[in-house]
């Protein structure tokens, strides 16, 4: 009896047999670029270990151009979130994501296709994401800042992604929301600047990512997406 009790106690004290703690969300790799007048393909990255691939696409329909699709070299399907279009200058931003991609690894590229739309793409691969949470977004006719709208993650350690598109600005003149890590590019054909940024929020709290521009953008559109870690 005594030995059995000691053995059972040892297991409890050491945590043997209990579930392992969930891994926190972490960036695996990212790439970005201005893809050309009619779209194009990103540089190859190694997405091994990723549970989420997210793509922010910024483009303009000012000359009647159009977006077609986001695809990748591994054959993964993508879900599009709400498309945001500014009331002036036809600046457009939209997030696309693939949760639990079936195929990841070396040589992974993303292609954004369309015509006369001059897209900028920012591609992120993250590990530790298990679910989509929520989205928000906003547009601006002209101005020096744009708040994308309040979101409140359902779990601590959530991933917050935010992207913005604006015309008549350069990449050095866009400032990411406080605490976020920025990637930004300028597409010269349509004078279009596209940026995206991410933040892993340690607590459950409302957040309203706000972009700032100097000088002011002529027309901007932005969207924010939340993704969740394991409970």
C-alpha positions in Angstrom: 0.0 0.0 0.0 2.8 2.4 1.0 4.8 1.8 -2.1 1.7 2.2 -4.4 0.8 5.4 -2.6 4.4 6.7 -3.0 4.4 5.7 -6.7 1.1 7.5 -7.4 2.2 10.6 -5.5 5.5 10.7 -7.5 3.5 10.7 -10.8 1.2 13.5 -9.6 4.1 15.6 -8.3 6.1 15.3 -11.5 3.2 15.9 -13.8 3.7 12.6 -15.5 1.0 11.6 -18.0 -0.5 15.1 -18.1 -1.0 17.1 -21.4 1.9 19.1 -22.7 1.3 22.9 -22.6 0.3 24.4 -26.0 3.1 26.0 -28.0 2.8 29.8 -28.3 2.2 31.4 -31.7 5.5 32.2 -33.4 6.6 33.5 -36.7 8.2 30.9 -39.0 9.1 33.1 -41.9 7.8 36.1 -43.9 8.3 37.6 -47.3 6.9 40.6 -49.2 7.2 42.6 -52.3 5.7 44.6 -55.1 4.7 42.0 -57.6 4.4 44.0 -60.9 1.7 45.6 -62.9 -0.2 42.3 -63.6 0.7 40.5 -60.3 3.3 37.9 -59.9 5.0 35.4 -57.5 6.8 36.0 -54.3 10.3 34.9 -53.4 10.5 31.2 -52.2 10.4 30.6 -48.4 10.6 27.6 -46.2 7.3 27.2 -44.3 8.1 24.0 -42.5 6.2 23.8 -39.2 3.6 26.5 -40.2 0.0 26.0 -39.2 -1.1 29.3 -40.8 -0.2 31.1 -44.0 -1.6 34.6 -44.2 -1.4 37.0 -47.1 -2.2 40.7 -47.2 -2.8 41.9 -50.7 -2.9 45.7 -51.4 -3.8 46.9 -54.9 -5.7 49.7 -56.8 -8.5 49.6 -59.3 -7.9 53.3 -60.3 -7.2 52.3 -63.9 -9.9 49.6 -64.0 -7.5 46.8 -63.1 -8.7 43.7 -61.3 -7.6 41.1 -58.9 -8.1 37.4 -59.7 -6.8 35.0 -57.1 -4.2 34.0 -54.5 -2.6 30.6 -55.0 0.6 28.9 -53.9 3.1 26.5 -55.2 2.0 23.8 -52.7 -1.6 23.7 -53.8 -3.1 25.0 -50.6 -6.5 26.7 -50.8 -7.0 30.3 -49.4 -10.0 31.9 -47.7 -10.5 35.6 -48.3 -11.6 38.0 -45.6 -13.6 41.2 -46.2 -12.3 43.4 -49.1 -11.8 47.0 -48.0 -12.0 49.7 -50.7 -11.3 53.4 -50.1 -13.9 56.0 -51.2 -11.2 57.8 -53.2 -8.3 56.5 -55.3 -9.7 52.9 -55.3 -7.1 51.7 -52.8 -8.0 48.1 -51.8 -6.7 45.8 -49.0 -7.7 42.2 -48.4 -6.4 39.3 -46.2 -6.3 35.7 -47.4 -5.4 32.8 -45.2 -4.8 29.0 -45.2 -5.3 27.4 -41.8 -3.6 24.0 -41.2 -2.1 23.9 -44.7 -1.8 20.4 -46.2 1.6 21.1 -47.7 4.4 23.3 -46.4 8.2 23.2 -46.7 11.1 24.6 -48.8 10.5 26.4 -52.1 7.1 27.7 -51.0 5.9 30.6 -53.2 2.6 32.6 -53.3 1.2 34.0 -56.5 -1.2 36.9 -56.8 -2.9 37.2 -60.2 -4.9 39.8 -62.0 -4.5 42.6 -64.5 -3.3 46.2 -64.3 -3.6 46.3 -60.5 0.0 46.7 -59.3 -0.3 44.5 -56.1 1.9 44.5 -53.1 1.8 41.2 -51.1 3.0 40.4 -47.6 3.1 36.7 -46.8 3.4 35.3 -43.2 3.8 31.7 -42.0 3.1 31.1 -38.3 3.3 28.1 -36.0 0.9 27.5 -33.1 -2.3 28.9 -34.7 -5.3 26.7 -34.4 -8.3 28.8 -35.3 -9.5 32.0 -36.9 -11.0 34.5 -34.5 -12.4 37.8 -35.9 -11.8 40.7 -38.2 -12.3 44.4 -38.5 -11.5 47.1 -41.0 -11.9 50.7 -42.1 -11.4 53.0 -45.1 -10.3 56.7 -45.4 -10.9 59.2 -48.2 -7.8 61.2 -47.2 -5.9 61.7 -43.9 -2.9 61.0 -41.7 -4.2 58.1 -39.7 -6.6 55.2 -39.9 -7.9 53.1 -37.0 -8.9 49.7 -38.3 -11.6 49.0 -35.6 -11.7 47.3 -32.2 -11.2 43.5 -31.9 -11.0 41.5 -28.7 -9.3 38.1 -29.0 -11.0 35.2 -27.3 -7.7 33.8 -25.9 -4.5 35.2 -24.5 -1.5 34.9 -26.9 -3.6 35.6 -30.0 -2.0 36.7 -33.3 -3.2 40.2 -34.5 -2.5 40.9 -38.2 -3.2 44.2 -39.8 -2.7 45.5 -43.4 -3.1 48.8 -45.2 -3.1 50.1 -48.8 -2.7 53.8 -49.7 -1.9 55.8 -52.8 0.5 58.7 -53.3 2.7 57.6 -50.4 6.2 56.0 -50.1 7.2 53.1 -48.0 9.2 55.3 -45.6 6.1 57.3 -44.7 3.9 54.6 -43.2 4.1 53.8 -39.5 2.8 50.5 -38.1 0.5 50.4 -35.0 2.3 50.6 -31.7 3.9 47.2 -30.8 3.5 45.7 -34.2 6.4 44.5 -36.5 6.2 46.1 -40.0 6.8 45.0 -43.6 6.1 47.6 -46.3 6.7 48.1 -50.1 6.0 50.7 -52.7 4.6 49.9 -56.2 5.6 52.6 -58.6 3.2 52.0 -61.5 0.1 53.2 -59.6 2.0 55.0 -56.8 0.7 52.5 -54.3 2.1 51.6 -50.9 1.1 48.4 -49.2 2.1 47.4 -45.7 1.3 44.7 -43.1 2.3 44.1 -39.5 1.8 41.6 -36.8 1.6 41.4 -33.0 1.2 38.4 -30.6 -0.9 39.9 -27.8 -0.1 38.3 -24.4 -3.4 39.1 -22.7 -7.1 39.2 -23.6 -7.8 42.8 -24.3 -9.6 45.0 -26.9 -7.2 46.4 -29.5 -7.7 48.9 -32.3 -4.6 48.9 -34.6 -4.0 52.4 -35.9 -1.9 53.2 -39.0 -0.3 56.6 -39.4 0.9 58.3 -42.6 3.2 61.3 -43.2 2.4 62.9 -45.6 -1.3 61.9 -45.6 -2.5 59.3 -47.9 -5.0 60.3 -50.7 -7.1 57.2 -50.1 -6.5 54.3 -47.8 -8.1 50.9 -46.8 -7.1 48.7 -44.0 -8.1 45.3 -42.4 -7.2 43.5 -39.2 -7.5 39.8 -38.6 -7.2 37.8 -35.3 -6.0 34.2 -35.1 -6.0 32.0 -32.0 -3.6 29.7 -30.2 -4.8 26.4 -28.6 -6.9 26.9 -25.5 
